[in-house]
Amino acid sequence: MASLIKRGSTWQYTVNNYVDGKRKPVVKGGFKTKKEAQLAAAEIETQLKKGQQVVIKEIPFSRYFEEWIELYKSNRYKTTYKRYINSLDRVKEYFKDIPIQKITRTDYQKFINEYGKGKSKETVRKLNTHVRSCVKDAIEDGFIFIDFTRKVELNASKTAKKPSEKHLDYLESVRLYKELFKRLDNTTSTYHLILLGLVSGARFGELVGLTKDSFNFKNNTINIKKAWDYKDGSGFAPLKNEQSERTISIDRKVMTEFKKLILSLPENPYELVFFRPTSTKVVTNEGANKLLRKLLESLNIDTISMHGLRHTHASVLLYKGSNIHSVSKRLGHSDIQTTLDHYAHVLKEMEQRDEIIAMNLYAK
């Protein structure tokens, strides 16, 4: 049974604990009420009864988070790792050297509220996902016993883009597809890049990482085995996940144009299809987005980014009746849940359409 004592205006608990026959009590103070101290002590006693490790020494949350990222996330896809580092920077700025053991749900909610100013809910959600994963491991490791991220409200002041604003609908994608063929020119490959993004759904790093031997003109496929670090221009980079290595079927008309392009390409040391003699070595994401924006504006279509072409490809496939498992595989998602989360709005539209089909199944 834990003993409780009031020290000044706060409460402290002491839980009896023995290690190798020697008494090593777990002592912690700073609780505002006796009830808080009792609950915390009960958590410690439960952990000790289960034989789990109890870490008494306090550690700054920012330091634990940093060590956790380096241990579990440093081998992730470069862009993903950078997102974790960005989350770490936000934690360092706000919590500074506050021990993870002293952070309460109230403290964390205030942090989320502050971070959410001027940001979309999706941005806040990503940060919370990173911190929540870390906190769960901190509980497993015995550093803390209460999940201070539990039931947090993801408040944000900026309205996120609606799913419909991130991709083109089917008819818009058809118009873009036709217009691209009118503009293809072997003296520049950026229109080819946009076209391939539309018909493949590949990530930008995967597209600019394609080499001449990535194209199989006999089977009308492209083979995605690596990506290109288009931000730093440091060379080939690993794919985002194991499932990202894949072969994608491409329509014959597009492949015919790429055969012409590749035959006209000058030599380059990397055999890249979208090579540029610049610091990045490839067509830049900014340059491709700028050209895509101008193209869509000329068609009087609301603009999207190159990544929006990936969303367009997946959304159109699903809406046209493709199996979600095959779409997930084509996109190189790590699991089907990722696909379900990203394209729930399209699946909802399909559900409504299917209800109409069901209602009229036997109608004359």
N, C-alpha and C positions, 0 to 999 in steps of 0.2 A: 504494500500500500504506500503510495507516494505521500510525502509530507509537504505541507504548504506553509509558507511564511510570508508575511507582508513586510516589504522593505521600502520605507518611505511611502510613496504613492502607488507603487507597483507590487505585484506578487511574484513569488519565486517557488518553483517546485524542486524537490529532491526525490529521485527514484533510486531505490536500492538496486545495485548491479554488482555482480562478481565476475571477474575474469581470472581464470587459472587459480581460483581459490582466494584471490585478493579482492577486497572491496573497492570498487571503482564506481561510485554513485554518479548518476547523470543529473546534473544541476543546470537549471536555466531560469532566468528571471526576466523582468521587463514586461510582464503581462498586466494589462490595465485592470482586469477584474479577476477575482478568485475563480470564477467559472472558467475563464479562458485558460488559466493555469491548470485547473483540474482536467479539462479536456485534452490539453497538450500532454500532460503527464500520463493520461490514460492511453494515448497513442503510443508513447514510449514504452509503456508496460506491455502493450499488445505486441509491439515489435520484438521486444526482448523475449517474450514467451514463445514467439515463433522462431527464435534463434537467429533473427536477422541482425545485421550490423547496425549499430547506432553510433553515428559520428558526432562527438561532442564539440570538437573544435570548429569554430565558426570560420566561414570562407566567404569572401565577397562574391555576390551573385555574378558580377561581370567576369570575374576570374574563372568561376566554375563553368560559366557559359562558354568562355573562350576555350578552355581545356576540353570541354565536351565537343565543341565544333571541330577542333583539331583531331580529336580521337575518332569521331564517328562520321564527320562530313568532309574532311579534307580530300578524300579520294573521289568525291562526287564530281559530276560534270562541272566544268569551270564556272559557267554562269550560275548554276545552282549554289556552288560554294560561295560565290561573291554575294549572293542574296543573304546567306547566313551571316557573312561578315558585316553586311549592312545592318542586319538586325542586331548584331553584337555592338556595333557603334552606337545604336540608339539606346541600348541597355546601359552602356558605359556612360553616355551623356546624362541619363536620367538617374540611375541608381548609384553611380559612382562606386564607392567602396562599401556600400551597405551589405552586410552579410545576407546570404540567401535565407538563413534561418530567421531573420527578422522581418522579412517581407510578408505583408498580410494581403488578403484579398482586396482590401480597401486601397492599399498602396498600389497594387497592380492595376486596379480599375482606373485610378488617377493617371497612371502611366499611359494606359490605352487611350483614355480621353484626351490627354495632351498630344499623343502621337497622331490621333485621328483628325486633328485640326488641319484642314486644307487637303485631306487625303480621302480617297475612296474607301468604301468598306472592304473591297477586295484587297487593297494594299494593307489595310489593318489586319485583315484575316491572315494574310501570309506571315506577317510578323508574329501574330499570336500563335500560329501553327508551329513556328520555329521554337518559341519560348516554351510552349506547352509540352513539346517533345522533350526538351531539356529538363523541365520540371518533373516530368514523370520518371525520368532516369534518376534524378536527384532523390526522389522518394525511394526508388529501388535500391539506391546506393546507401540509404540511411542518413542522408544529410538533412532532410526535412521529412515531415510526416503528414503535412496537409498540402493539398494541391491549391496553391493560391491563384491559379488561372481558372479554376472551376467556376462555371456560371458567369464568366465575364461577359459584359455587354460590349459588343464591337461597335462603338460609336465612331462615326465619321461625318465630316461636314461637307465633303465633296460627293456629288452624285456620280456613281460609276456609270460607264457606258452600258446601255442595254445590250443584251446579246445580239439583237438585230442590227445594232450599229457597228458591230465588229466584223460583220461579213456581208457579202452580197447575197441577194436571193437568186433563185435559179435563172430567171429571165435576165437579170443584170449580169450574171456570170456568163451567159451565152453571148450577150452583146460584147462583153470584154474579150471573150475568146475570139470572136470574129474580127474585132478591131485589131487585136494583136497580130493576127496573120497578115493584115494589111500593112503593118508597120515593121515586120521583121526585116532586118538588114544585116548582112554578114559583116558589115564594117563595125557594128557594135552588137554586143551580146546581151545587153540589159533587157531588151524586149523579150528575148528568148528566156531569160531568167524569170521574168514575171510570168510568162506563159507556163513554164515548167512548174512554178510555184502553184499556179491555179489548177493544173491537171494532176499534180502529184500529192499535194498537201505536205510536202517535205518542209522541215525547218530551214531557216535561212542559212545557218551554218552548214547544214547537210547539202544544200543546193550549191553553195560556192565551193564546197569541198569535193565536188564531182570532178573526176578526171576523165580523160578520153576513153579509157578502158572501162569506165562505169556504165557505158552504154552498150547494150546488146541489141543490135539492129535486126538480128535474125528473129529474136523472140519478142521484140518491142518492149524491152524492160530496162530499168536502170537499177543498178546495184549500189545500195548505200552501205558502205563499210566504215566510213570515217567522216569527220567534219573538218571545217577549216576555222581557225581562230580569227574571225574577221574583224574583231575589235582591236586586237593587238598586232595582227599580222605575223604572229610568231610561228605559224606553220600548221600542220595537220594536228587535230585534236581528237580525243576519243569521243564516241557518241554519248548521248545523254544517259542511256541505259542499255542493258543487254538486248532488249526487244527492239531497239532502234536499228540494229543491223538487219536489213531486210531487202527484198527485191520487189520493186513496184512496177506493175504493168502500165504502160503509157500508150495512148492511142496512136495509130499508125501515122496519121497526118502530122502530129507533133514530132514523132521520131524521124520522119522524112526531112523535116526542116532542120533538125539537129544533126542529121547526117551531113547535110550541106554545110552547116556551120563548122562542124569539127574538121571537115576537109579543108576549109578555108583558114583555119586558125594557124597563126605563126607558132613556132616552137617556144616553149617556156620550160624552165628547169623542173617544174612540178607537174607538168602535163595537165594543168588545170584548164577546164573549159571556160571558166569565167575569170581568167587571169587578167591582172592589170599591173603594169610596171610602176607601182606605187608602194608606199610603206605597208599598206594592208595586203598587197599582192592580188587582191580580188576586187570585184565590184563592191562598193560599200553599201551597207544597209541604208544609210542616209540617201545616197544617190538613187538607189532602186526605189525607195519610198517616194522621193521627189518626182521621179518619172511616172510612177504609178498614180500619184495624186493628180498630176497634170493630165494623164490619160483619162482617168475617171471623170475629171472635171469637164473634159471635152465631150464626154458622153452624157453629161448631166446626171451623173451617178454620185451619190454621197461617197466621199473618199474613205478608204480603209488603208491599213498598213500592209506590208509584205506578210506579216504574221496573220493578218486578216484573210489573206488568200488561203492559208492553211485551214482557218475556221470555215471559210467559204466551201472549200473542197469537201470537208467532212460533213457540213450541214446539208449540202446538195446531195451527197451520196446517201445520207440517211433519209432525207425527204423523198428521194427517188426510189426508196425501198431496199437499200443495201442492208445486209445483216450487220448489227452493231459490232459483233465479234470481228468480222472481216475489216470493218472500218478502223477499229482499234488497232488491229495488226498492221494495216496499211499506214497508219499515222505513227507507228512505233511507240505507242503508249506502253508504260510499264505494266499496266493492268487495265482491265475493262472498266473498273470503277472510275478511273481517270476520264475515260470517254463519256461515261454516264454523267459525271459531274459537269463536264464542259458543255455537253450538248443536250442537257435536260430540256431546254426550251424547244428544240427541234423534236425531241421525242414526245413532248406534250402536244405539239401540232399534229404529229403522226397519230397520236392516240385519238385526238378529236376527229381526224379524218377517218380513222378506222371505225369509230363509233357510227359515223354516217353510213359507211359500207355495211356494217352489221345490221343497222336499222333497215336498210334497203336490200338486204340479201335475197329475199324471196319476193320483192315487190315486182310488179309487172312493169 
